[in-house]
Amino acid sequence: MRIGELADEAGITTEAVRYYEKVGLMLAPARTPSGYRNYEPAALTRLRFIRTAQTVGFTLGEITEILSLRDNGETPCNHVRQLITQHASDLQQRIEDLQAMQSDLSRLASIAATADPTGEDGASHCHILESVD
């Protein structure tokens, strides 16, 4: 199949397919005599895997590692499990950090609601942010 058809089937752009090829995520396809890329059906499966892995937060580097293991005949399941565990932990930490930030902003919003709205309290700058711990 040609690149446009492959991209449409995968729900991405032809530029993305070319980029994945350039960075080594996609194997270089055979070319027709006129120079068009001619992808095998397995390319669609590989593209779908790449997109799914990106959706759950894997980096292109991590996806490259997984595909390399698979391409070398190894089963990448243990590596994928480790990545999933690490990403879940990282995500939980980010959620906690965002919740702390939300709490700080809510507290600052309350302080701002009672602050001098004109800023005419003699200060040369806004004191609201000085309340951040």
N, C-alpha and C positions, 0 to 999 in steps of 0.2 A: 504494500500500500504506500501511497505517496505521503509526503509530510503533512499536507493540508488535511487529508483524511485522518491520519493518525492523530493530529492535534485536535481535530473536531471530536473524534471518538473519546479522547482523553479529557476533553473539556479544558484545553489550554491553547495557548497561541503557538504558531509555528516558530516564533522567536524563542519561546521557552524550550521547545524541542531542540532547536539549534544550540541554545545555551547549554542544556544538559549534555548534549553531545560534546560540546567544546570542553566542558569541565570533567568529562569522563564518566558521567552517570549513565549515559546512553552509549551503547556500542555503535560504532560507525556502521551504517547500513551499506548494503551493496548499492551500486549505482547502475542506472539503466545506461544503454549506449549513448543516450543524449545527455547524461550527467545528472538526471534526477535521482534523488534518494529513493530507495525502494526497501521499505521496512517489512520485516517478517511479523507475523501475528504476535510473537513473543514480545515485541517492542511495546505493544499496547499494555500488556500485563506489567512490564517493567515500569512504564510511565505511571500507571495507576498505583503501583506500589510507592513510587517516589512521591506522588501527590498525597497519598494517605499518610506516609511517614512525615511529610511536611505539616500536614494538618494536625498531627498530635505533637508537633513541636520539635521534631528531629531536625538537626542542622544538615546542610548538604554534605558536610564532612562526615557526619555520623551515617548518613544514608550511603555515602561512598564506601565506608567501612563494611556495612552490612552487605551491600551488593558485591563487594570484593570477596568477602567470605563465601557468599553463595556462588559466585562465578568460579571460585577455586574448588568447588565441590564440597565445601564445608557447610554444616548446618549452623546458621547464625543465631539460633534461638537463645542460647545463654547470653550472648552479647546483647541481643535485643531486650531480654529481661532486665539486665543490668541498666541499660539505657532508660527503660521505662521506669524503673525504680528511682533512678537519679532524677529524671525529669519530674516525676510525681513529687519527690522531696523538694526540688527547686521551686516547683509551682506552689506548694504549700507555704514555703518561706515567702514567696512574693505576695501571696494572698495575705499572710500575716502582716507583712510590711505595708501593704495597701490599706488594710484595716486600721493600722496604727496611724497612717497618714490621714485617713478619713476622720478618725477621732480628733487628731490635732486640728484639722481644718474646721470641724464642727465647733470645737472650743474657740478657735480664732474668730469664727463667724459670730459667735455669741459676744465675744469681746468687742468685735468691730461694730456690732449693733448698738453697743452702749458708749462707744467712743465718740469724741467730738467730731462730727461729720465735716466740719469746715477746716479742721486742722489748725485752728487758730488758738491752740493752747500754748503757743510760744515755742513749740518744737520745730526743729529744722527738718525733721523727717517723721514718718509715720511710726508710732510706737507699737502698733498691733503685732508685728512680727517679733518684737522683743519678748513676747509671751511664749514663744516656742521653747520647749525644754530640750 
